[in-house]
């Protein structure tokens, strides 16, 4: 059975005797030197106000602009900065951050903080309320605050239909840069993820869904003005990623090497 809410959403003062924080926030960063200090100070201030025990793991994805140097100027014991020399892609950076994270819950948020970081605390609440295993940001959620033009809303609904038909995964957007996972979901699914780029999120969610984990959409507040349409190249990239993931899933299920439902069953028993 799922753990009671009180053990899942423990506050800072209840975890002082333990080494691991409740929450790890993984922040992949690429070419963010000019904004990273302000962004991290904003993120840390928000997390301090929430009252949860936390850490922030910033991953400098092979930056050459000094992003990691600038990030280290932020004075906080709760911020860890990781850096490697060669750019590997956003997905690799996220997985690298998870490998070094200590929290029971792991959030992903983009380094530019176009997404309001207060959503992280709200997602912890939703995780408790719905007994979900993962919360995924949705720009078309009824409570979202996004200047999202109707043509792009149509595109989101088409994408949702596509992934639901191919994967039985009911999410409108896999790429919005805010997500929250229980740690055991990532431990079970990440070994099966092949992509190190933007398809990482799609693969991870498809695997979690196939393993029987409960995925719920959450609202998002975006400080970003969207254009009315998505560029053709971006649409082609998304379709290519979806098709590639569907083919690999079909092949690996046939070969018996795709994830099964055991991880969820073990945690729920």
ZADO-1210 file (C-alpha; in nm, 4 decimals, padded with zeros to 6 digits):
<atoms>
<atom x="00.0000" y="00.0000" z="00.0000" code="UNK" pos="1"/>
<atom x="00.1044" y="00.3642" z="-00.0471" code="UNK" pos="2"/>
<atom x="00.2676" y="00.5228" z="00.2534" code="UNK" pos="3"/>
<atom x="00.0472" y="00.7544" z="00.4633" code="UNK" pos="4"/>
<atom x="00.0659" y="01.1205" z="00.3767" code="UNK" pos="5"/>
<atom x="00.2363" y="01.2055" z="00.7044" code="UNK" pos="6"/>
<atom x="00.5392" y="00.9923" z="00.6152" code="UNK" pos="7"/>
<atom x="00.5506" y="01.1206" z="00.2568" code="UNK" pos="8"/>
<atom x="00.5209" y="01.4910" z="00.3267" code="UNK" pos="9"/>
<atom x="00.7439" y="01.5266" z="00.6295" code="UNK" pos="10"/>
<atom x="00.8503" y="01.8759" z="00.7231" code="UNK" pos="11"/>
<atom x="01.2022" y="01.9952" z="00.7873" code="UNK" pos="12"/>
<atom x="01.1939" y="01.9672" z="01.1657" code="UNK" pos="13"/>
<atom x="01.0803" y="01.6039" z="01.1468" code="UNK" pos="14"/>
<atom x="01.3806" y="01.5009" z="00.9348" code="UNK" pos="15"/>
<atom x="01.6686" y="01.6544" z="01.1283" code="UNK" pos="16"/>
<atom x="01.7846" y="01.3146" z="01.2495" code="UNK" pos="17"/>
<atom x="01.8125" y="01.1788" z="00.8942" code="UNK" pos="18"/>
<atom x="02.0783" y="01.2462" z="00.6331" code="UNK" pos="19"/>
<atom x="01.8451" y="01.2532" z="00.3342" code="UNK" pos="20"/>
<atom x="01.6180" y="01.5494" z="00.2562" code="UNK" pos="21"/>
<atom x="01.2564" y="01.5033" z="00.1600" code="UNK" pos="22"/>
<atom x="01.3026" y="01.6791" z="-00.1722" code="UNK" pos="23"/>
<atom x="01.5785" y="01.6983" z="-00.4318" code="UNK" pos="24"/>
<atom x="01.5307" y="01.9584" z="-00.7047" code="UNK" pos="25"/>
<atom x="01.7406" y="01.8725" z="-01.0104" code="UNK" pos="26"/>
<atom x="01.8167" y="02.1698" z="-01.2364" code="UNK" pos="27"/>
<atom x="01.9800" y="02.0955" z="-01.5736" code="UNK" pos="28"/>
<atom x="02.1618" y="02.4056" z="-01.6965" code="UNK" pos="29"/>
<atom x="02.3122" y="02.4899" z="-02.0336" code="UNK" pos="30"/>
<atom x="02.4513" y="02.8354" z="-02.1204" code="UNK" pos="31"/>
<atom x="02.2817" y="03.0078" z="-01.8267" code="UNK" pos="32"/>
<atom x="02.5803" y="03.2031" z="-01.6916" code="UNK" pos="33"/>
<atom x="02.4122" y="03.5432" z="-01.7211" code="UNK" pos="34"/>
<atom x="02.0999" y="03.4439" z="-01.5280" code="UNK" pos="35"/>
<atom x="02.1870" y="03.1464" z="-01.3076" code="UNK" pos="36"/>
<atom x="02.2670" y="03.3392" z="-00.9889" code="UNK" pos="37"/>
<atom x="01.9348" y="03.5239" z="-00.9844" code="UNK" pos="38"/>
<atom x="01.7458" y="03.2078" z="-01.0812" code="UNK" pos="39"/>
<atom x="01.9024" y="02.9956" z="-00.8057" code="UNK" pos="40"/>
<atom x="01.8523" y="03.2633" z="-00.5420" code="UNK" pos="41"/>
<atom x="01.4868" y="03.2841" z="-00.6429" code="UNK" pos="42"/>
<atom x="01.4461" y="02.9057" z="-00.6338" code="UNK" pos="43"/>
<atom x="01.6158" y="02.8711" z="-00.2952" code="UNK" pos="44"/>
<atom x="01.4080" y="03.1530" z="-00.1448" code="UNK" pos="45"/>
<atom x="01.0866" y="02.9861" z="-00.2592" code="UNK" pos="46"/>
<atom x="01.1897" y="02.6460" z="-00.1237" code="UNK" pos="47"/>
<atom x="01.2896" y="02.8013" z="00.2099" code="UNK" pos="48"/>
<atom x="00.9389" y="02.9460" z="00.2446" code="UNK" pos="49"/>
<atom x="00.7769" y="02.6068" z="00.1817" code="UNK" pos="50"/>
<atom x="00.9208" y="02.4527" z="00.4965" code="UNK" pos="51"/>
<atom x="01.0200" y="02.1195" z="00.3417" code="UNK" pos="52"/>
<atom x="01.3667" y="01.9768" z="00.3899" code="UNK" pos="53"/>
<atom x="01.5326" y="02.0005" z="00.0500" code="UNK" pos="54"/>
<atom x="01.8427" y="02.0191" z="-00.1634" code="UNK" pos="55"/>
<atom x="01.9009" y="02.1704" z="-00.5078" code="UNK" pos="56"/>
<atom x="02.1271" y="01.9803" z="-00.7469" code="UNK" pos="57"/>
<atom x="02.2318" y="02.1993" z="-01.0373" code="UNK" pos="58"/>
<atom x="02.3895" y="02.0110" z="-01.3276" code="UNK" pos="59"/>
<atom x="02.6109" y="02.2117" z="-01.5608" code="UNK" pos="60"/>
<atom x="02.5789" y="02.0245" z="-01.8902" code="UNK" pos="61"/>
<atom x="02.9236" y="02.0726" z="-02.0390" code="UNK" pos="62"/>
<atom x="02.9049" y="02.4509" z="-02.0240" code="UNK" pos="63"/>
<atom x="03.1843" y="02.6671" z="-02.1584" code="UNK" pos="64"/>
<atom x="03.0296" y="03.0012" z="-02.0590" code="UNK" pos="65"/>
<atom x="03.1053" y="02.9681" z="-01.6881" code="UNK" pos="66"/>
<atom x="02.7564" y="02.8653" z="-01.5769" code="UNK" pos="67"/>
<atom x="02.9000" y="02.6388" z="-01.3069" code="UNK" pos="68"/>
<atom x="03.1371" y="02.9102" z="-01.1832" code="UNK" pos="69"/>
<atom x="02.8547" y="03.1620" z="-01.1557" code="UNK" pos="70"/>
<atom x="02.6304" y="02.9088" z="-00.9784" code="UNK" pos="71"/>
<atom x="02.8970" y="02.8518" z="-00.7154" code="UNK" pos="72"/>
<atom x="02.8696" y="03.2191" z="-00.6204" code="UNK" pos="73"/>
<atom x="02.5303" y="03.1437" z="-00.4650" code="UNK" pos="74"/>
<atom x="02.5842" y="03.1123" z="-00.0910" code="UNK" pos="75"/>
<atom x="02.3725" y="02.8197" z="00.0238" code="UNK" pos="76"/>
<atom x="02.4572" y="02.4859" z="00.1798" code="UNK" pos="77"/>
<atom x="02.1471" y="02.3460" z="00.0129" code="UNK" pos="78"/>
<atom x="02.2837" y="02.4010" z="-00.3381" code="UNK" pos="79"/>
<atom x="02.5216" y="02.1528" z="-00.4978" code="UNK" pos="80"/>
<atom x="02.6759" y="02.2277" z="-00.8364" code="UNK" pos="81"/>
<atom x="02.7827" y="01.9398" z="-01.0594" code="UNK" pos="82"/>
<atom x="02.9791" y="01.9888" z="-01.3800" code="UNK" pos="83"/>
<atom x="03.1234" y="01.7710" z="-01.6545" code="UNK" pos="84"/>
<atom x="03.3255" y="01.8848" z="-01.9536" code="UNK" pos="85"/>
<atom x="03.1299" y="01.7647" z="-02.2584" code="UNK" pos="86"/>
<atom x="02.7741" y="01.8653" z="-02.3394" code="UNK" pos="87"/>
<atom x="02.5585" y="01.5519" z="-02.3213" code="UNK" pos="88"/>
<atom x="02.2022" y="01.6809" z="-02.3507" code="UNK" pos="89"/>
<atom x="01.9244" y="01.7743" z="-02.1106" code="UNK" pos="90"/>
<atom x="01.8163" y="01.4165" z="-02.0448" code="UNK" pos="91"/>
<atom x="02.1676" y="01.3109" z="-01.9514" code="UNK" pos="92"/>
<atom x="02.1935" y="01.6088" z="-01.7173" code="UNK" pos="93"/>
<atom x="01.8671" y="01.5145" z="-01.5470" code="UNK" pos="94"/>
<atom x="01.9736" y="01.1521" z="-01.5015" code="UNK" pos="95"/>
<atom x="02.3128" y="01.2661" z="-01.3725" code="UNK" pos="96"/>
<atom x="02.1397" y="01.4860" z="-01.1195" code="UNK" pos="97"/>
<atom x="01.9164" y="01.2009" z="-01.0038" code="UNK" pos="98"/>
<atom x="02.2228" y="00.9800" z="-00.9548" code="UNK" pos="99"/>
<atom x="02.3576" y="01.2374" z="-00.7077" code="UNK" pos="100"/>
<atom x="02.0257" y="01.3315" z="-00.5484" code="UNK" pos="101"/>
<atom x="01.9388" y="01.2181" z="-00.1957" code="UNK" pos="102"/>
<atom x="01.5690" y="01.3025" z="-00.1672" code="UNK" pos="103"/>
<atom x="01.2650" y="01.0790" z="-00.1294" code="UNK" pos="104"/>
<atom x="01.1023" y="01.2997" z="-00.3935" code="UNK" pos="105"/>
<atom x="01.2813" y="01.4348" z="-00.6995" code="UNK" pos="106"/>
<atom x="01.1682" y="01.7373" z="-00.8988" code="UNK" pos="107"/>
<atom x="01.2955" y="01.8562" z="-01.2362" code="UNK" pos="108"/>
<atom x="01.2780" y="02.2265" z="-01.3231" code="UNK" pos="109"/>
<atom x="01.4401" y="02.4218" z="-01.6051" code="UNK" pos="110"/>
<atom x="01.7212" y="02.6571" z="-01.5065" code="UNK" pos="111"/>
<atom x="01.5664" y="02.9672" z="-01.6645" code="UNK" pos="112"/>
<atom x="01.2731" y="02.9446" z="-01.4195" code="UNK" pos="113"/>
<atom x="01.0239" y="03.0511" z="-01.6854" code="UNK" pos="114"/>
<atom x="00.8062" y="02.8127" z="-01.4859" code="UNK" pos="115"/>
<atom x="00.7212" y="02.9562" z="-01.1460" code="UNK" pos="116"/>
<atom x="00.9046" y="02.7414" z="-00.8866" code="UNK" pos="117"/>
<atom x="00.6141" y="02.7640" z="-00.6409" code="UNK" pos="118"/>
<atom x="00.4660" y="02.4822" z="-00.8467" code="UNK" pos="119"/>
<atom x="00.7014" y="02.2384" z="-00.6745" code="UNK" pos="120"/>
<atom x="00.5309" y="02.2816" z="-00.3369" code="UNK" pos="121"/>
<atom x="00.1889" y="02.2525" z="-00.5010" code="UNK" pos="122"/>
<atom x="00.2972" y="01.9286" z="-00.6684" code="UNK" pos="123"/>
<atom x="00.3965" y="01.7779" z="-00.3341" code="UNK" pos="124"/>
<atom x="00.0439" y="01.8545" z="-00.2133" code="UNK" pos="125"/>
<atom x="-00.1089" y="01.6977" z="-00.5250" code="UNK" pos="126"/>
<atom x="00.1110" y="01.3907" z="-00.4823" code="UNK" pos="127"/>
<atom x="-00.0353" y="01.3461" z="-00.1339" code="UNK" pos="128"/>
<atom x="-00.3935" y="01.4275" z="-00.2331" code="UNK" pos="129"/>
<atom x="-00.4034" y="01.1903" z="-00.5313" code="UNK" pos="130"/>
<atom x="-00.1584" y="00.9262" z="-00.4047" code="UNK" pos="131"/>
<atom x="00.0171" y="00.9646" z="-00.7379" code="UNK" pos="132"/>
<atom x="00.3711" y="00.8588" z="-00.8197" code="UNK" pos="133"/>
<atom x="00.4508" y="01.1440" z="-01.0575" code="UNK" pos="134"/>
<atom x="00.3128" y="01.4904" z="-01.1257" code="UNK" pos="135"/>
<atom x="00.3633" y="01.6413" z="-01.4706" code="UNK" pos="136"/>
<atom x="00.3105" y="02.0073" z="-01.5589" code="UNK" pos="137"/>
<atom x="00.0319" y="02.0758" z="-01.8064" code="UNK" pos="138"/>
<atom x="-00.0119" y="02.4079" z="-01.9830" code="UNK" pos="139"/>
<atom x="-00.3781" y="02.3274" z="-02.0501" code="UNK" pos="140"/>
<atom x="-00.4627" y="02.2289" z="-01.6904" code="UNK" pos="141"/>
<atom x="-00.7715" y="02.4290" z="-01.5738" code="UNK" pos="142"/>
<atom x="-00.5659" y="02.5968" z="-01.2984" code="UNK" pos="143"/>
<atom x="-00.2656" y="02.6823" z="-01.5169" code="UNK" pos="144"/>
<atom x="-00.1716" y="03.0459" z="-01.5648" code="UNK" pos="145"/>
<atom x="-00.0300" y="03.0530" z="-01.9146" code="UNK" pos="146"/>
<atom x="-00.0779" y="03.2857" z="-02.2097" code="UNK" pos="147"/>
<atom x="-00.1260" y="02.9860" z="-02.4361" code="UNK" pos="148"/>
<atom x="-00.2824" y="03.0625" z="-02.7791" code="UNK" pos="149"/>
<atom x="-00.5647" y="02.8390" z="-02.8954" code="UNK" pos="150"/>
<atom x="-00.3696" y="02.6942" z="-03.1954" code="UNK" pos="151"/>
<atom x="-00.1102" y="02.5621" z="-02.9524" code="UNK" pos="152"/>
<atom x="-00.3846" y="02.4287" z="-02.7272" code="UNK" pos="153"/>
<atom x="-00.5105" y="02.2336" z="-03.0286" code="UNK" pos="154"/>
<atom x="-00.1581" y="02.1038" z="-03.0881" code="UNK" pos="155"/>
<atom x="-00.1393" y="01.9923" z="-02.7230" code="UNK" pos="156"/>
<atom x="-00.4675" y="01.8071" z="-02.7536" code="UNK" pos="157"/>
<atom x="-00.3500" y="01.6345" z="-03.0728" code="UNK" pos="158"/>
<atom x="-00.0278" y="01.5336" z="-02.8968" code="UNK" pos="159"/>
<atom x="-00.2285" y="01.4009" z="-02.6035" code="UNK" pos="160"/>
<atom x="-00.4415" y="01.1911" z="-02.8381" code="UNK" pos="161"/>
<atom x="-00.1301" y="01.0582" z="-03.0135" code="UNK" pos="162"/>
<atom x="00.0472" y="00.9446" z="-02.6972" code="UNK" pos="163"/>
<atom x="-00.2746" y="00.8054" z="-02.5536" code="UNK" pos="164"/>
<atom x="-00.3334" y="00.5942" z="-02.8642" code="UNK" pos="165"/>
<atom x="00.0283" y="00.4764" z="-02.8901" code="UNK" pos="166"/>
<atom x="00.1156" y="00.4384" z="-02.5218" code="UNK" pos="167"/>
<atom x="-00.2110" y="00.4617" z="-02.3235" code="UNK" pos="168"/>
<atom x="-00.0464" y="00.7593" z="-02.1546" code="UNK" pos="169"/>
<atom x="-00.2893" y="01.0395" z="-02.0726" code="UNK" pos="170"/>
<atom x="-00.0743" y="01.3546" z="-02.0591" code="UNK" pos="171"/>
<atom x="-00.1016" y="01.6650" z="-02.2752" code="UNK" pos="172"/>
<atom x="00.2667" y="01.7578" z="-02.2745" code="UNK" pos="173"/>
<atom x="00.5793" y="01.5653" z="-02.1829" code="UNK" pos="174"/>
<atom x="00.8219" y="01.8555" z="-02.2355" code="UNK" pos="175"/>
<atom x="00.7040" y="02.1282" z="-01.9970" code="UNK" pos="176"/>
<atom x="00.9996" y="02.1745" z="-01.7645" code="UNK" pos="177"/>
<atom x="00.8472" y="02.0924" z="-01.4263" code="UNK" pos="178"/>
<atom x="00.7915" y="01.7400" z="-01.2959" code="UNK" pos="179"/>
<atom x="00.7893" y="01.5647" z="-00.9590" code="UNK" pos="180"/>
<atom x="00.8592" y="01.1954" z="-00.9019" code="UNK" pos="181"/>
<atom x="00.8760" y="00.9584" z="-00.6119" code="UNK" pos="182"/>
<atom x="01.2335" y="00.8345" z="-00.5987" code="UNK" pos="183"/>
<atom x="01.1431" y="00.4695" z="-00.6505" code="UNK" pos="184"/>
<atom x="00.9821" y="00.5558" z="-00.9862" code="UNK" pos="185"/>
<atom x="01.3108" y="00.6968" z="-01.1134" code="UNK" pos="186"/>
<atom x="01.5140" y="00.4100" z="-00.9694" code="UNK" pos="187"/>
<atom x="01.2909" y="00.1612" z="-01.1511" code="UNK" pos="188"/>
<atom x="01.2585" y="00.3428" z="-01.4845" code="UNK" pos="189"/>
<atom x="01.5817" y="00.5306" z="-01.5546" code="UNK" pos="190"/>
<atom x="01.7857" y="00.2160" z="-01.6353" code="UNK" pos="191"/>
<atom x="01.5515" y="00.1630" z="-01.9334" code="UNK" pos="192"/>
<atom x="01.5770" y="00.5180" z="-02.0731" code="UNK" pos="193"/>
<atom x="01.7998" y="00.5425" z="-02.3800" code="UNK" pos="194"/>
<atom x="01.7644" y="00.9064" z="-02.4817" code="UNK" pos="195"/>
<atom x="01.9963" y="01.1708" z="-02.3424" code="UNK" pos="196"/>
<atom x="01.8172" y="01.4579" z="-02.5159" code="UNK" pos="197"/>
<atom x="01.4672" y="01.6010" z="-02.5135" code="UNK" pos="198"/>
<atom x="01.3024" y="01.2618" z="-02.5762" code="UNK" pos="199"/>
<atom x="01.4225" y="01.1639" z="-02.2277" code="UNK" pos="200"/>
<atom x="01.1027" y="01.2969" z="-02.0677" code="UNK" pos="201"/>
<atom x="00.8754" y="01.1097" z="-02.3068" code="UNK" pos="202"/>
<atom x="01.0603" y="00.7809" z="-02.2572" code="UNK" pos="203"/>
<atom x="01.0606" y="00.8209" z="-01.8792" code="UNK" pos="204"/>
<atom x="00.6863" y="00.8858" z="-01.8629" code="UNK" pos="205"/>
<atom x="00.6032" y="00.6014" z="-02.1030" code="UNK" pos="206"/>
<atom x="00.8123" y="00.3621" z="-01.8934" code="UNK" pos="207"/>
<atom x="00.6550" y="00.4808" z="-01.5675" code="UNK" pos="208"/>
<atom x="00.3084" y="00.4415" z="-01.7133" code="UNK" pos="209"/>
<atom x="00.3847" y="00.0932" z="-01.8469" code="UNK" pos="210"/>
<atom x="00.5198" y="-00.0074" z="-01.5054" code="UNK" pos="211"/>
<atom x="00.1843" y="00.0848" z="-01.3521" code="UNK" pos="212"/>
<atom x="00.2861" y="00.4035" z="-01.1743" code="UNK" pos="213"/>
<atom x="00.0163" y="00.6671" z="-01.1362" code="UNK" pos="214"/>
<atom x="00.0864" y="00.9867" z="-01.3308" code="UNK" pos="215"/>
<atom x="-00.1212" y="01.2997" z="-01.2673" code="UNK" pos="216"/>
<atom x="-00.1099" y="01.6370" z="-01.4382" code="UNK" pos="217"/>
<atom x="-00.0647" y="01.9547" z="-01.2356" code="UNK" pos="218"/>
<atom x="-00.1118" y="02.3253" z="-01.3060" code="UNK" pos="219"/>
<atom x="00.1738" y="02.5455" z="-01.4135" code="UNK" pos="220"/>
<atom x="00.2407" y="02.9181" z="-01.4019" code="UNK" pos="221"/>
<atom x="00.4601" y="03.0290" z="-01.6875" code="UNK" pos="222"/>
<atom x="00.6364" y="03.3652" z="-01.7127" code="UNK" pos="223"/>
<atom x="00.6644" y="03.3287" z="-02.0879" code="UNK" pos="224"/>
<atom x="00.4733" y="03.4615" z="-02.3887" code="UNK" pos="225"/>
<atom x="00.4132" y="03.1868" z="-02.6429" code="UNK" pos="226"/>
<atom x="00.3932" y="03.2440" z="-03.0146" code="UNK" pos="227"/>
<atom x="00.0650" y="03.1439" z="-03.1741" code="UNK" pos="228"/>
<atom x="00.2130" y="02.8402" z="-03.3488" code="UNK" pos="229"/>
<atom x="00.4994" y="02.5964" z="-03.3085" code="UNK" pos="230"/>
<atom x="00.7683" y="02.5887" z="-03.5765" code="UNK" pos="231"/>
<atom x="00.7542" y="02.3080" z="-03.8311" code="UNK" pos="232"/>
<atom x="01.0947" y="02.1736" z="-03.7254" code="UNK" pos="233"/>
<atom x="00.9807" y="02.1503" z="-03.3619" code="UNK" pos="234"/>
<atom x="00.6671" y="01.9597" z="-03.4617" code="UNK" pos="235"/>
<atom x="00.8743" y="01.7232" z="-03.6765" code="UNK" pos="236"/>
<atom x="01.1142" y="01.6636" z="-03.3857" code="UNK" pos="237"/>
<atom x="00.8272" y="01.5793" z="-03.1484" code="UNK" pos="238"/>
<atom x="00.6629" y="01.3406" z="-03.3953" code="UNK" pos="239"/>
<atom x="00.9987" y="01.1758" z="-03.4645" code="UNK" pos="240"/>
<atom x="01.0603" y="01.1250" z="-03.0921" code="UNK" pos="241"/>
<atom x="00.7137" y="00.9783" z="-03.0404" code="UNK" pos="242"/>
<atom x="00.7472" y="00.7389" z="-03.3346" code="UNK" pos="243"/>
<atom x="01.0989" y="00.6330" z="-03.2334" code="UNK" pos="244"/>
<atom x="00.9887" y="00.5648" z="-02.8767" code="UNK" pos="245"/>
<atom x="00.6848" y="00.3688" z="-02.9961" code="UNK" pos="246"/>
<atom x="00.8979" y="00.1497" z="-03.2234" code="UNK" pos="247"/>
<atom x="01.1583" y="00.0820" z="-02.9562" code="UNK" pos="248"/>
<atom x="00.8878" y="00.0031" z="-02.7023" code="UNK" pos="249"/>
<atom x="00.7224" y="-00.2413" z="-02.9409" code="UNK" pos="250"/>
<atom x="01.0535" y="-00.4106" z="-03.0232" code="UNK" pos="251"/>
<atom x="01.1733" y="-00.4386" z="-02.6645" code="UNK" pos="252"/>
<atom x="00.8389" y="-00.5654" z="-02.5382" code="UNK" pos="253"/>
<atom x="00.8568" y="-00.8352" z="-02.8041" code="UNK" pos="254"/>
<atom x="01.2109" y="-00.9201" z="-02.6927" code="UNK" pos="255"/>
<atom x="01.1099" y="-00.9195" z="-02.3258" code="UNK" pos="256"/>
<atom x="01.3523" y="-00.6444" z="-02.2215" code="UNK" pos="257"/>
<atom x="01.1040" y="-00.3600" z="-02.1685" code="UNK" pos="258"/>
<atom x="01.0026" y="-00.2646" z="-01.8149" code="UNK" pos="259"/>
<atom x="00.7279" y="-00.4696" z="-01.6524" code="UNK" pos="260"/>
<atom x="00.4794" y="-00.3925" z="-01.3755" code="UNK" pos="261"/>
<atom x="00.6934" y="-00.5407" z="-01.0976" code="UNK" pos="262"/>
<atom x="00.8274" y="-00.2117" z="-00.9539" code="UNK" pos="263"/>
<atom x="00.4820" y="-00.0684" z="-00.8841" code="UNK" pos="264"/>
<atom x="00.3499" y="-00.4032" z="-00.7608" code="UNK" pos="265"/>
<atom x="00.6334" y="-00.4358" z="-00.5099" code="UNK" pos="266"/>
<atom x="00.5765" y="-00.0887" z="-00.3683" code="UNK" pos="267"/>
<atom x="00.1990" y="-00.1300" z="-00.3477" code="UNK" pos="268"/>
<atom x="00.2014" y="-00.4693" z="-00.1801" code="UNK" pos="269"/>
</atoms>
